[in-house]
Amino acid sequence: MASAAKVRSRKLAANKDRLNQLLAELEELCLESADVREIKEQISLTEKIYHESDALQGELELDVDVMRYESRIP
């Protein structure tokens, strides 16, 4: 269980970095008056990664709860 939590934690950290990068790119696109289609694609990708990250966060929290519970069992 701990190894699954570590994998999810790494994926979550990578997604957070990617979301920050996408946000910076989106801000740049808006400042440059980029094509609306390009901005929509960027927003769509950001939403996809956000939802994936949200799911990973939920799974990671469940893993941590299970590990806490299991550590209490003698």
HTML snippet that shows the backbone in 3Dmol.js (N, CA, C, O; Angstrom):
<script src="https://3Dmol.org/build/3Dmol-min.js"></script>
<div id="view" style="width:600px;height:400px;position:relative"></div>
<script>
const pdb = `
ATOM      1  N   MET A   1       0.823  -1.188   0.000  1.00  0.00           N
ATOM      2  CA  MET A   1       0.000   0.000   0.000  1.00  0.00           C
ATOM      3  C   MET A   1       0.869   1.256   0.000  1.00  0.00           C
ATOM      4  O   MET A   1       0.549   2.239  -0.669  1.00  0.00           O
ATOM      5  N   ALA A   2       1.966   1.219   0.750  1.00  0.00           N
ATOM      6  CA  ALA A   2       2.835   2.396   0.826  1.00  0.00           C
ATOM      7  C   ALA A   2       3.443   2.722  -0.530  1.00  0.00           C
ATOM      8  O   ALA A   2       3.599   3.892  -0.879  1.00  0.00           O
ATOM      9  N   SER A   3       3.788   1.685  -1.300  1.00  0.00           N
ATOM     10  CA  SER A   3       4.381   1.947  -2.616  1.00  0.00           C
ATOM     11  C   SER A   3       3.354   2.558  -3.565  1.00  0.00           C
ATOM     12  O   SER A   3       3.701   3.408  -4.384  1.00  0.00           O
ATOM     13  N   ALA A   4       2.101   2.138  -3.464  1.00  0.00           N
ATOM     14  CA  ALA A   4       1.045   2.737  -4.295  1.00  0.00           C
ATOM     15  C   ALA A   4       0.859   4.200  -3.929  1.00  0.00           C
ATOM     16  O   ALA A   4       0.648   5.043  -4.801  1.00  0.00           O
ATOM     17  N   ALA A   5       0.937   4.499  -2.646  1.00  0.00           N
ATOM     18  CA  ALA A   5       0.806   5.888  -2.201  1.00  0.00           C
ATOM     19  C   ALA A   5       1.969   6.725  -2.713  1.00  0.00           C
ATOM     20  O   ALA A   5       1.782   7.880  -3.096  1.00  0.00           O
ATOM     21  N   LYS A   6       3.163   6.152  -2.723  1.00  0.00           N
ATOM     22  CA  LYS A   6       4.334   6.882  -3.231  1.00  0.00           C
ATOM     23  C   LYS A   6       4.188   7.178  -4.718  1.00  0.00           C
ATOM     24  O   LYS A   6       4.514   8.273  -5.176  1.00  0.00           O
ATOM     25  N   VAL A   7       3.694   6.195  -5.469  1.00  0.00           N
ATOM     26  CA  VAL A   7       3.489   6.390  -6.912  1.00  0.00           C
ATOM     27  C   VAL A   7       2.460   7.488  -7.143  1.00  0.00           C
ATOM     28  O   VAL A   7       2.672   8.380  -7.964  1.00  0.00           O
ATOM     29  N   ARG A   8       1.347   7.423  -6.419  1.00  0.00           N
ATOM     30  CA  ARG A   8       0.309   8.449  -6.567  1.00  0.00           C
ATOM     31  C   ARG A   8       0.844   9.819  -6.170  1.00  0.00           C
ATOM     32  O   ARG A   8       0.537  10.826  -6.807  1.00  0.00           O
ATOM     33  N   SER A   9       1.642   9.844  -5.116  1.00  0.00           N
ATOM     34  CA  SER A   9       2.215  11.106  -4.661  1.00  0.00           C
ATOM     35  C   SER A   9       3.131  11.711  -5.721  1.00  0.00           C
ATOM     36  O   SER A   9       3.098  12.918  -5.958  1.00  0.00           O
ATOM     37  N   ARG A  10       3.944  10.876  -6.358  1.00  0.00           N
ATOM     38  CA  ARG A  10       4.836  11.362  -7.423  1.00  0.00           C
ATOM     39  C   ARG A  10       4.037  11.859  -8.623  1.00  0.00           C
ATOM     40  O   ARG A  10       4.353  12.896  -9.206  1.00  0.00           O
ATOM     41  N   LYS A  11       2.996  11.107  -8.987  1.00  0.00           N
ATOM     42  CA  LYS A  11       2.148  11.523 -10.111  1.00  0.00           C
ATOM     43  C   LYS A  11       1.457  12.846  -9.798  1.00  0.00           C
ATOM     44  O   LYS A  11       1.340  13.716 -10.660  1.00  0.00           O
ATOM     45  N   LEU A  12       1.005  12.984  -8.569  1.00  0.00           N
ATOM     46  CA  LEU A  12       0.335  14.210  -8.162  1.00  0.00           C
ATOM     47  C   LEU A  12       1.293  15.394  -8.220  1.00  0.00           C
ATOM     48  O   LEU A  12       0.918  16.473  -8.678  1.00  0.00           O
ATOM     49  N   ALA A  13       2.517  15.200  -7.763  1.00  0.00           N
ATOM     50  CA  ALA A  13       3.518  16.268  -7.825  1.00  0.00           C
ATOM     51  C   ALA A  13       3.830  16.639  -9.274  1.00  0.00           C
ATOM     52  O   ALA A  13       3.965  17.817  -9.604  1.00  0.00           O
ATOM     53  N   ALA A  14       3.942  15.631 -10.132  1.00  0.00           N
ATOM     54  CA  ALA A  14       4.206  15.897 -11.552  1.00  0.00           C
ATOM     55  C   ALA A  14       3.039  16.649 -12.185  1.00  0.00           C
ATOM     56  O   ALA A  14       3.241  17.569 -12.977  1.00  0.00           O
ATOM     57  N   ASN A  15       1.821  16.252 -11.833  1.00  0.00           N
ATOM     58  CA  ASN A  15       0.647  16.947 -12.362  1.00  0.00           C
ATOM     59  C   ASN A  15       0.594  18.388 -11.877  1.00  0.00           C
ATOM     60  O   ASN A  15       0.224  19.286 -12.633  1.00  0.00           O
ATOM     61  N   LYS A  16       0.958  18.611 -10.630  1.00  0.00           N
ATOM     62  CA  LYS A  16       0.959  19.977 -10.101  1.00  0.00           C
ATOM     63  C   LYS A  16       1.951  20.838 -10.873  1.00  0.00           C
ATOM     64  O   LYS A  16       1.647  21.977 -11.226  1.00  0.00           O
ATOM     65  N   ASP A  17       3.124  20.299 -11.132  1.00  0.00           N
ATOM     66  CA  ASP A  17       4.114  21.034 -11.926  1.00  0.00           C
ATOM     67  C   ASP A  17       3.584  21.322 -13.322  1.00  0.00           C
ATOM     68  O   ASP A  17       3.759  22.423 -13.845  1.00  0.00           O
ATOM     69  N   ARG A  18       2.932  20.326 -13.926  1.00  0.00           N
ATOM     70  CA  ARG A  18       2.381  20.503 -15.278  1.00  0.00           C
ATOM     71  C   ARG A  18       1.261  21.542 -15.277  1.00  0.00           C
ATOM     72  O   ARG A  18       1.164  22.345 -16.205  1.00  0.00           O
ATOM     73  N   LEU A  19       0.420  21.534 -14.251  1.00  0.00           N
ATOM     74  CA  LEU A  19      -0.643  22.535 -14.155  1.00  0.00           C
ATOM     75  C   LEU A  19      -0.068  23.942 -14.042  1.00  0.00           C
ATOM     76  O   LEU A  19      -0.573  24.873 -14.670  1.00  0.00           O
ATOM     77  N   ASN A  20       0.972  24.098 -13.253  1.00  0.00           N
ATOM     78  CA  ASN A  20       1.613  25.409 -13.134  1.00  0.00           C
ATOM     79  C   ASN A  20       2.189  25.861 -14.467  1.00  0.00           C
ATOM     80  O   ASN A  20       2.088  27.033 -14.830  1.00  0.00           O
ATOM     81  N   GLN A  21       2.788  24.934 -15.191  1.00  0.00           N
ATOM     82  CA  GLN A  21       3.345  25.249 -16.510  1.00  0.00           C
ATOM     83  C   GLN A  21       2.229  25.639 -17.480  1.00  0.00           C
ATOM     84  O   GLN A  21       2.360  26.612 -18.222  1.00  0.00           O
ATOM     85  N   LEU A  22       1.139  24.884 -17.472  1.00  0.00           N
ATOM     86  CA  LEU A  22       0.011  25.186 -18.356  1.00  0.00           C
ATOM     87  C   LEU A  22      -0.606  26.542 -18.030  1.00  0.00           C
ATOM     88  O   LEU A  22      -0.999  27.283 -18.931  1.00  0.00           O
ATOM     89  N   LEU A  23      -0.690  26.861 -16.753  1.00  0.00           N
ATOM     90  CA  LEU A  23      -1.230  28.157 -16.361  1.00  0.00           C
ATOM     91  C   LEU A  23      -0.353  29.287 -16.884  1.00  0.00           C
ATOM     92  O   LEU A  23      -0.859  30.288 -17.392  1.00  0.00           O
ATOM     93  N   ALA A  24       0.953  29.127 -16.760  1.00  0.00           N
ATOM     94  CA  ALA A  24       1.877  30.143 -17.273  1.00  0.00           C
ATOM     95  C   ALA A  24       1.734  30.286 -18.787  1.00  0.00           C
ATOM     96  O   ALA A  24       1.728  31.400 -19.312  1.00  0.00           O
ATOM     97  N   GLU A  25       1.620  29.155 -19.487  1.00  0.00           N
ATOM     98  CA  GLU A  25       1.454  29.196 -20.943  1.00  0.00           C
ATOM     99  C   GLU A  25       0.127  29.845 -21.324  1.00  0.00           C
ATOM    100  O   GLU A  25       0.054  30.596 -22.297  1.00  0.00           O
ATOM    101  N   LEU A  26      -0.914  29.555 -20.559  1.00  0.00           N
ATOM    102  CA  LEU A  26      -2.227  30.141 -20.835  1.00  0.00           C
ATOM    103  C   LEU A  26      -2.198  31.654 -20.634  1.00  0.00           C
ATOM    104  O   LEU A  26      -2.750  32.404 -21.439  1.00  0.00           O
ATOM    105  N   GLU A  27      -1.558  32.092 -19.566  1.00  0.00           N
ATOM    106  CA  GLU A  27      -1.423  33.532 -19.332  1.00  0.00           C
ATOM    107  C   GLU A  27      -0.680  34.197 -20.484  1.00  0.00           C
ATOM    108  O   GLU A  27      -1.050  35.284 -20.928  1.00  0.00           O
ATOM    109  N   GLU A  28       0.366  33.538 -20.962  1.00  0.00           N
ATOM    110  CA  GLU A  28       1.139  34.068 -22.086  1.00  0.00           C
ATOM    111  C   GLU A  28       0.280  34.146 -23.348  1.00  0.00           C
ATOM    112  O   GLU A  28       0.334  35.132 -24.083  1.00  0.00           O
ATOM    113  N   LEU A  29      -0.509  33.108 -23.593  1.00  0.00           N
ATOM    114  CA  LEU A  29      -1.389  33.110 -24.763  1.00  0.00           C
ATOM    115  C   LEU A  29      -2.389  34.264 -24.695  1.00  0.00           C
ATOM    116  O   LEU A  29      -2.667  34.915 -25.703  1.00  0.00           O
ATOM    117  N   CYS A  30      -2.916  34.506 -23.523  1.00  0.00           N
ATOM    118  CA  CYS A  30      -3.887  35.590 -23.376  1.00  0.00           C
ATOM    119  C   CYS A  30      -3.232  36.952 -23.587  1.00  0.00           C
ATOM    120  O   CYS A  30      -3.840  37.850 -24.170  1.00  0.00           O
ATOM    121  N   LEU A  31      -2.013  37.108 -23.123  1.00  0.00           N
ATOM    122  CA  LEU A  31      -1.306  38.378 -23.304  1.00  0.00           C
ATOM    123  C   LEU A  31      -0.946  38.620 -24.763  1.00  0.00           C
ATOM    124  O   LEU A  31      -0.886  39.762 -25.218  1.00  0.00           O
ATOM    125  N   GLU A  32      -0.707  37.533 -25.493  1.00  0.00           N
ATOM    126  CA  GLU A  32      -0.307  37.642 -26.896  1.00  0.00           C
ATOM    127  C   GLU A  32      -1.505  37.707 -27.840  1.00  0.00           C
ATOM    128  O   GLU A  32      -1.334  37.741 -29.059  1.00  0.00           O
ATOM    129  N   SER A  33      -2.694  37.724 -27.292  1.00  0.00           N
ATOM    130  CA  SER A  33      -3.908  37.696 -28.120  1.00  0.00           C
ATOM    131  C   SER A  33      -3.882  36.510 -29.084  1.00  0.00           C
ATOM    132  O   SER A  33      -4.081  36.658 -30.290  1.00  0.00           O
ATOM    133  N   ALA A  34      -3.634  35.342 -28.522  1.00  0.00           N
ATOM    134  CA  ALA A  34      -3.553  34.116 -29.323  1.00  0.00           C
ATOM    135  C   ALA A  34      -4.923  33.749 -29.887  1.00  0.00           C
ATOM    136  O   ALA A  34      -5.953  34.281 -29.471  1.00  0.00           O
ATOM    137  N   ASP A  35      -4.902  32.848 -30.820  1.00  0.00           N
ATOM    138  CA  ASP A  35      -6.110  32.322 -31.445  1.00  0.00           C
ATOM    139  C   ASP A  35      -7.015  31.695 -30.381  1.00  0.00           C
ATOM    140  O   ASP A  35      -6.535  30.997 -29.488  1.00  0.00           O
ATOM    141  N   VAL A  36      -8.305  31.941 -30.476  1.00  0.00           N
ATOM    142  CA  VAL A  36      -9.266  31.418 -29.506  1.00  0.00           C
ATOM    143  C   VAL A  36      -9.195  29.896 -29.435  1.00  0.00           C
ATOM    144  O   VAL A  36      -9.284  29.328 -28.347  1.00  0.00           O
ATOM    145  N   ARG A  37      -9.037  29.236 -30.557  1.00  0.00           N
ATOM    146  CA  ARG A  37      -8.949  27.770 -30.591  1.00  0.00           C
ATOM    147  C   ARG A  37      -7.771  27.286 -29.751  1.00  0.00           C
ATOM    148  O   ARG A  37      -7.884  26.311 -29.009  1.00  0.00           O
ATOM    149  N   GLU A  38      -6.657  27.969 -29.875  1.00  0.00           N
ATOM    150  CA  GLU A  38      -5.454  27.592 -29.129  1.00  0.00           C
ATOM    151  C   GLU A  38      -5.677  27.764 -27.624  1.00  0.00           C
ATOM    152  O   GLU A  38      -5.247  26.930 -26.828  1.00  0.00           O
ATOM    153  N   ILE A  39      -6.343  28.835 -27.247  1.00  0.00           N
ATOM    154  CA  ILE A  39      -6.633  29.069 -25.833  1.00  0.00           C
ATOM    155  C   ILE A  39      -7.602  28.011 -25.311  1.00  0.00           C
ATOM    156  O   ILE A  39      -7.425  27.503 -24.204  1.00  0.00           O
ATOM    157  N   LYS A  40      -8.624  27.673 -26.097  1.00  0.00           N
ATOM    158  CA  LYS A  40      -9.581  26.638 -25.690  1.00  0.00           C
ATOM    159  C   LYS A  40      -8.894  25.292 -25.504  1.00  0.00           C
ATOM    160  O   LYS A  40      -9.208  24.565 -24.562  1.00  0.00           O
ATOM    161  N   GLU A  41      -7.964  24.952 -26.388  1.00  0.00           N
ATOM    162  CA  GLU A  41      -7.219  23.693 -26.261  1.00  0.00           C
ATOM    163  C   GLU A  41      -6.405  23.683 -24.972  1.00  0.00           C
ATOM    164  O   GLU A  41      -6.338  22.672 -24.273  1.00  0.00           O
ATOM    165  N   GLN A  42      -5.792  24.816 -24.671  1.00  0.00           N
ATOM    166  CA  GLN A  42      -4.978  24.932 -23.456  1.00  0.00           C
ATOM    167  C   GLN A  42      -5.866  24.779 -22.216  1.00  0.00           C
ATOM    168  O   GLN A  42      -5.488  24.099 -21.262  1.00  0.00           O
ATOM    169  N   ILE A  43      -7.026  25.400 -22.231  1.00  0.00           N
ATOM    170  CA  ILE A  43      -7.951  25.287 -21.102  1.00  0.00           C
ATOM    171  C   ILE A  43      -8.442  23.851 -20.963  1.00  0.00           C
ATOM    172  O   ILE A  43      -8.536  23.336 -19.849  1.00  0.00           O
ATOM    173  N   SER A  44      -8.750  23.208 -22.064  1.00  0.00           N
ATOM    174  CA  SER A  44      -9.217  21.824 -22.044  1.00  0.00           C
ATOM    175  C   SER A  44      -8.163  20.895 -21.444  1.00  0.00           C
ATOM    176  O   SER A  44      -8.486  20.037 -20.622  1.00  0.00           O
ATOM    177  N   LEU A  45      -6.926  21.061 -21.846  1.00  0.00           N
ATOM    178  CA  LEU A  45      -5.836  20.242 -21.309  1.00  0.00           C
ATOM    179  C   LEU A  45      -5.649  20.505 -19.816  1.00  0.00           C
ATOM    180  O   LEU A  45      -5.429  19.579 -19.036  1.00  0.00           O
ATOM    181  N   THR A  46      -5.739  21.768 -19.430  1.00  0.00           N
ATOM    182  CA  THR A  46      -5.609  22.124 -18.020  1.00  0.00           C
ATOM    183  C   THR A  46      -6.723  21.475 -17.200  1.00  0.00           C
ATOM    184  O   THR A  46      -6.467  20.939 -16.121  1.00  0.00           O
ATOM    185  N   GLU A  47      -7.949  21.519 -17.701  1.00  0.00           N
ATOM    186  CA  GLU A  47      -9.070  20.892 -17.000  1.00  0.00           C
ATOM    187  C   GLU A  47      -8.864  19.388 -16.865  1.00  0.00           C
ATOM    188  O   GLU A  47      -9.141  18.817 -15.810  1.00  0.00           O
ATOM    189  N   LYS A  48      -8.384  18.750 -17.918  1.00  0.00           N
ATOM    190  CA  LYS A  48      -8.149  17.301 -17.893  1.00  0.00           C
ATOM    191  C   LYS A  48      -7.132  16.946 -16.808  1.00  0.00           C
ATOM    192  O   LYS A  48      -7.355  16.026 -16.020  1.00  0.00           O
ATOM    193  N   ILE A  49      -6.033  17.667 -16.770  1.00  0.00           N
ATOM    194  CA  ILE A  49      -4.997  17.380 -15.774  1.00  0.00           C
ATOM    195  C   ILE A  49      -5.496  17.720 -14.370  1.00  0.00           C
ATOM    196  O   ILE A  49      -5.166  17.025 -13.409  1.00  0.00           O
ATOM    197  N   TYR A  50      -6.285  18.781 -14.251  1.00  0.00           N
ATOM    198  CA  TYR A  50      -6.845  19.141 -12.949  1.00  0.00           C
ATOM    199  C   TYR A  50      -7.724  18.009 -12.419  1.00  0.00           C
ATOM    200  O   TYR A  50      -7.589  17.614 -11.260  1.00  0.00           O
ATOM    201  N   HIS A  51      -8.622  17.483 -13.254  1.00  0.00           N
ATOM    202  CA  HIS A  51      -9.515  16.408 -12.817  1.00  0.00           C
ATOM    203  C   HIS A  51      -8.730  15.136 -12.484  1.00  0.00           C
ATOM    204  O   HIS A  51      -9.060  14.434 -11.529  1.00  0.00           O
ATOM    205  N   GLU A  52      -7.704  14.846 -13.262  1.00  0.00           N
ATOM    206  CA  GLU A  52      -6.848  13.690 -12.970  1.00  0.00           C
ATOM    207  C   GLU A  52      -6.148  13.887 -11.626  1.00  0.00           C
ATOM    208  O   GLU A  52      -6.056  12.955 -10.827  1.00  0.00           O
ATOM    209  N   SER A  53      -5.662  15.089 -11.383  1.00  0.00           N
ATOM    210  CA  SER A  53      -4.984  15.392 -10.121  1.00  0.00           C
ATOM    211  C   SER A  53      -5.944  15.290  -8.945  1.00  0.00           C
ATOM    212  O   SER A  53      -5.578  14.791  -7.881  1.00  0.00           O
ATOM    213  N   ASP A  54      -7.163  15.759  -9.134  1.00  0.00           N
ATOM    214  CA  ASP A  54      -8.174  15.690  -8.084  1.00  0.00           C
ATOM    215  C   ASP A  54      -8.460  14.233  -7.724  1.00  0.00           C
ATOM    216  O   ASP A  54      -8.578  13.896  -6.546  1.00  0.00           O
ATOM    217  N   ALA A  55      -8.570  13.376  -8.727  1.00  0.00           N
ATOM    218  CA  ALA A  55      -8.800  11.951  -8.483  1.00  0.00           C
ATOM    219  C   ALA A  55      -7.605  11.325  -7.765  1.00  0.00           C
ATOM    220  O   ALA A  55      -7.779  10.546  -6.827  1.00  0.00           O
ATOM    221  N   LEU A  56      -6.398  11.664  -8.202  1.00  0.00           N
ATOM    222  CA  LEU A  56      -5.195  11.143  -7.545  1.00  0.00           C
ATOM    223  C   LEU A  56      -5.136  11.587  -6.088  1.00  0.00           C
ATOM    224  O   LEU A  56      -4.768  10.805  -5.212  1.00  0.00           O
ATOM    225  N   GLN A  57      -5.498  12.838  -5.830  1.00  0.00           N
ATOM    226  CA  GLN A  57      -5.496  13.351  -4.459  1.00  0.00           C
ATOM    227  C   GLN A  57      -6.457  12.547  -3.594  1.00  0.00           C
ATOM    228  O   GLN A  57      -6.131  12.197  -2.459  1.00  0.00           O
ATOM    229  N   GLY A  58      -7.633  12.254  -4.121  1.00  0.00           N
ATOM    230  CA  GLY A  58      -8.601  11.450  -3.377  1.00  0.00           C
ATOM    231  C   GLY A  58      -8.080  10.054  -3.094  1.00  0.00           C
ATOM    232  O   GLY A  58      -8.229   9.550  -1.981  1.00  0.00           O
ATOM    233  N   GLU A  59      -7.470   9.421  -4.092  1.00  0.00           N
ATOM    234  CA  GLU A  59      -6.909   8.081  -3.913  1.00  0.00           C
ATOM    235  C   GLU A  59      -5.768   8.102  -2.903  1.00  0.00           C
ATOM    236  O   GLU A  59      -5.644   7.196  -2.079  1.00  0.00           O
ATOM    237  N   LEU A  60      -4.942   9.128  -2.970  1.00  0.00           N
ATOM    238  CA  LEU A  60      -3.820   9.244  -2.045  1.00  0.00           C
ATOM    239  C   LEU A  60      -4.324   9.418  -0.611  1.00  0.00           C
ATOM    240  O   LEU A  60      -3.781   8.818   0.316  1.00  0.00           O
ATOM    241  N   GLU A  61      -5.347  10.228  -0.433  1.00  0.00           N
ATOM    242  CA  GLU A  61      -5.916  10.414   0.901  1.00  0.00           C
ATOM    243  C   GLU A  61      -6.494   9.109   1.438  1.00  0.00           C
ATOM    244  O   GLU A  61      -6.357   8.815   2.626  1.00  0.00           O
ATOM    245  N   LEU A  62      -7.141   8.321   0.571  1.00  0.00           N
ATOM    246  CA  LEU A  62      -7.650   7.013   0.999  1.00  0.00           C
ATOM    247  C   LEU A  62      -6.505   6.082   1.385  1.00  0.00           C
ATOM    248  O   LEU A  62      -6.590   5.374   2.389  1.00  0.00           O
ATOM    249  N   ASP A  63      -5.433   6.083   0.590  1.00  0.00           N
ATOM    250  CA  ASP A  63      -4.262   5.258   0.907  1.00  0.00           C
ATOM    251  C   ASP A  63      -3.702   5.622   2.280  1.00  0.00           C
ATOM    252  O   ASP A  63      -3.378   4.743   3.078  1.00  0.00           O
ATOM    253  N   VAL A  64      -3.592   6.902   2.544  1.00  0.00           N
ATOM    254  CA  VAL A  64      -3.053   7.361   3.828  1.00  0.00           C
ATOM    255  C   VAL A  64      -3.978   6.931   4.965  1.00  0.00           C
ATOM    256  O   VAL A  64      -3.508   6.480   6.009  1.00  0.00           O
ATOM    257  N   ASP A  65      -5.284   7.068   4.771  1.00  0.00           N
ATOM    258  CA  ASP A  65      -6.232   6.632   5.800  1.00  0.00           C
ATOM    259  C   ASP A  65      -6.093   5.140   6.077  1.00  0.00           C
ATOM    260  O   ASP A  65      -6.102   4.722   7.235  1.00  0.00           O
ATOM    261  N   VAL A  66      -5.965   4.337   5.028  1.00  0.00           N
ATOM    262  CA  VAL A  66      -5.806   2.884   5.188  1.00  0.00           C
ATOM    263  C   VAL A  66      -4.498   2.577   5.914  1.00  0.00           C
ATOM    264  O   VAL A  66      -4.472   1.732   6.809  1.00  0.00           O
ATOM    265  N   MET A  67      -3.419   3.254   5.539  1.00  0.00           N
ATOM    266  CA  MET A  67      -2.130   3.013   6.203  1.00  0.00           C
ATOM    267  C   MET A  67      -2.206   3.387   7.680  1.00  0.00           C
ATOM    268  O   MET A  67      -1.648   2.686   8.524  1.00  0.00           O
ATOM    269  N   ARG A  68      -2.885   4.476   7.997  1.00  0.00           N
ATOM    270  CA  ARG A  68      -3.048   4.867   9.408  1.00  0.00           C
ATOM    271  C   ARG A  68      -3.847   3.809  10.162  1.00  0.00           C
ATOM    272  O   ARG A  68      -3.493   3.432  11.279  1.00  0.00           O
ATOM    273  N   TYR A  69      -4.925   3.335   9.547  1.00  0.00           N
ATOM    274  CA  TYR A  69      -5.755   2.314  10.178  1.00  0.00           C
ATOM    275  C   TYR A  69      -4.958   1.033  10.392  1.00  0.00           C
ATOM    276  O   TYR A  69      -4.993   0.445  11.473  1.00  0.00           O
ATOM    277  N   GLU A  70      -4.237   0.601   9.355  1.00  0.00           N
ATOM    278  CA  GLU A  70      -3.463  -0.639   9.445  1.00  0.00           C
ATOM    279  C   GLU A  70      -2.341  -0.529  10.467  1.00  0.00           C
ATOM    280  O   GLU A  70      -1.980  -1.527  11.089  1.00  0.00           O
ATOM    281  N   SER A  71      -1.789   0.652  10.651  1.00  0.00           N
ATOM    282  CA  SER A  71      -0.698   0.803  11.620  1.00  0.00           C
ATOM    283  C   SER A  71      -1.211   0.714  13.054  1.00  0.00           C
ATOM    284  O   SER A  71      -0.427   0.473  13.972  1.00  0.00           O
ATOM    285  N   ARG A  72      -2.501   0.903  13.258  1.00  0.00           N
ATOM    286  CA  ARG A  72      -3.092   0.805  14.598  1.00  0.00           C
ATOM    287  C   ARG A  72      -3.415  -0.635  14.975  1.00  0.00           C
ATOM    288  O   ARG A  72      -3.563  -0.947  16.157  1.00  0.00           O
ATOM    289  N   ILE A  73      -3.523  -1.511  13.985  1.00  0.00           N
ATOM    290  CA  ILE A  73      -3.862  -2.911  14.244  1.00  0.00           C
ATOM    291  C   ILE A  73      -2.602  -3.633  14.720  1.00  0.00           C
ATOM    292  O   ILE A  73      -1.568  -3.601  14.053  1.00  0.00           O
ATOM    293  N   PRO A  74      -2.702  -4.299  15.906  1.00  0.00           N
ATOM    294  CA  PRO A  74      -1.501  -4.986  16.442  1.00  0.00           C
ATOM    295  C   PRO A  74      -1.090  -6.191  15.645  1.00  0.00           C
ATOM    296  O   PRO A  74      -0.107  -6.850  15.985  1.00  0.00           O
TER     297      PRO A  74
END
`;
const viewer = $3Dmol.createViewer("view");
viewer.addModel(pdb, "pdb");
viewer.setStyle({}, {cartoon: {color: "spectrum"}});
viewer.zoomTo();
viewer.render();
</script>
